[in-house]
Amino acid sequence: MKKFWKTSLATIACMAGLSLAGCSSQKAQNQNTVTMWVHVSKDDPEGKALSKNISIFNKTNKHGYKAKVEFIPRSSSGGGYEDKINAAVNSGSLPDVLTLDGPNTAAYAHSKIIQPIDKYITNKSDLLPSIVKQGTYKGKLYAVGYQESSVGIYYNKKLFKKAGISDSELPTLNKPWTWDQFLSICKRLKNKLHTTPFNMNLNDRSEWSIYAFAPFVWSANGDIVNSSSTKSTGYFDSAKTASAFKFIQELVKKGYTTLSPKDKGFETGKYPMFLTGAWEIQSLKTQYKSLDWDVLPYPVSPETKKLVSPTGSWQYAMSATAKNKKAAGALVNFLASKEGSYNTDKALGVLPSRKSNIARISKNADSAMKFLIEQNEQSGHARPIIVNYPQISRTFAETVQDVTLYQKNPNVEKVLKKQAKAMQKYLK
């Protein structure tokens, strides 16, 4: 009670405008404090990189701003972090700065969870176009990415050689395999090695589905929605989109991929190929040093021969309720700056978000990272900017599930027609 009484007196004095040194000091401290929530744990490599950046920011910014971070690990299904964000929106207790996944920008901006940050971000022309695009809603920059990402086909060199596939047969960015050629390679791998050739992570029905498999749709000149994100019917159920899903279904039908892949199957030599992202590189280099592997580009539609790869990753944004906008803006700007993003990119072994860091990252990068950076520059395609994006992503994942369960849903066109109508109700 005694402690509470003293605190109450101090609070009353502040409200009354009394000249108390402790009061003014406390007020200044509160004004200079920036609160931040992030979706990873403190012990995660990304958490450690962020802690390093926060320490630098707190020591070097010229305004005395001090950032305090709360680490809220996100579960594989998206729970945990997103649950706390939703609860904070309802209770009005959001932090000043938060992280969000790229495709959720429109939803967060439309719901007034975050606010525009254009005027706080310096050297915007140095940001990759894909970074600017994913963080922009209705012509305003609401979030800024601090890393880029991409996906490729990781392959086991030893198993390819065992199956009689020579280096001269391998695809390049300028001459990728077509879907037909890829099916032929899978057939040879299956017949020679008597194993499932390709792990596509088809058991992952989260954001992975649209992130990893939409490039097949775009390669065929199909689409999920139209350019204004107002229509899915006539686009998601088009013949071009159907060709991509038929390719995915064919991989399952012929036993070239599996709906229930073995955990660490590629890493332990069970699968010759693995569709995964740049984040896999660090794990392979540190935990599976004996594995001889590299990365190949996405196979392309035989009709278009157009290479498409996915882009987009997590971003920083300022909440709509940030108490000190200048302090929050300064923190976001530093974390996404050339120095801040480089520290993160280097620690995580991910693709850079800024053009000026491409040479720095590539200089000491291995062939796999250099390949993914180049693939991103040549063929990167962002996911659609849609207010109800989470529902669209979930419907896409359901479509992949329906098509790959081909014994129950053999007709791809019928599945797409149904799902295009389901998507349409989420579009405005």
C-alpha positions, 0 to 999 in steps of 0.5 A: 500500500505504501508503494502504491501511495507514493506512485499515486502521488507522483502520478497526480503531480505529473498530471497537475503539471508540478515541477518535479524532477522525477516526473519530468524524467519519467515522462521523457523516458516514456516518450523515448521508449519504443515497444516492439513485438516480433514473431520469433524467439530470443534464441532463434538466429533471427531473434539473436540478429534482432537483439544485436540490431536493437543494441546498436540502435539504442547506443547509436541513435542521436535522439536517446530512443530506447527500444524494448522487444518482446519475443512472441514465437509463432507456431507453424500454424500461425498461432501464438504471435498472430493470436496476441496481435488479434487480442491486442487489436481488440484491447487497444494494447498494440506495441509501437512496432511489430513484424508481419508477413508480407502478404498480410500488409493489405489486411493490416493496413485496411483494418488500421492495425498499421499506419503509413511509414513513407516519410520515415524510410530513407533511401527507398530507391535502394529497396528491391521492387519486390520489397516495396510492392509487398509493403505497399497498399493503395499507393502508400508504404505501410511496411518494409521488408528486412529480408527477401526469400526464394524457393528452388529445387535442392538436389542430391548430386550423388543420387542424380549421378547414380540415376545416370543424370549428367551435369549437362542435362541439368537446367539453368536459369536461362534454360529451365526444365519444362514440366514434361522434362521434369516428369521425365527426370522424376521417372528416371530417378524413381526407376533407378533409385526405387524411391520417391524422387521429390519432396514438395512438402505437400503435407504443409497446408499453411502459407507454404502452399500458395507461396511455393505452388503459385509460381506454377500457375504464373508460369502458365500465365494463369492467375489467382485473381485479376490485377485489381484483386476483385475477381477470382472467377475466370482467373483461378478457374481458367484453363491456364491455371488448371494446367499448373494444377494438373502438373502437380496432380500428375506428380502425385499420381505417378508417385513422383512426390508424396502427400506424407513425406518423411521428416528430413528425407532429403537431408538423410538421402532418402529423396533426390529432390526437395522443394524448399527455400533459402532458409534451408541452406544454413541447416544443410551447411551446418548439420549435414556437411557430408551431403553433396547438393545444389539448387535448380530452378523451378520447372516451367510451363511447356507452353510459355517456357516462363520461369517464375519463382516466389518472393516475399518475407517478413517486414517491420511496420508501425502500429496505428496506435504508436505513441511516439511516431518519430521514435517508432519510425526511426526504429523501423528505418534503422532495422530496415536500413542497409546496415540493419538489414545486412546484419540480419541477412548475413546472420540468417543466410537469407536473400537481401532486401536492399540492392546495395547489399546484394554484392556484399551478400553475394561476395561470400555466399556459396553457389546456392545462395548466389543462384537464389539471389539471381533467380529472385532478380530474374523471375521473382513474383510477389503474392497478390495484395488482397485485404482478405489475403489469409482467406485466399491463401487458405482456399489455395491450400485447400485447392492443392489438397483437393487436387492432390487427393486425386482419387476423391477429386480427379477432375481439376477443372471441377475443383478450380471452379468450386474454389474460384467461387469460394475465393470470390466471396472474399474479394471486394 
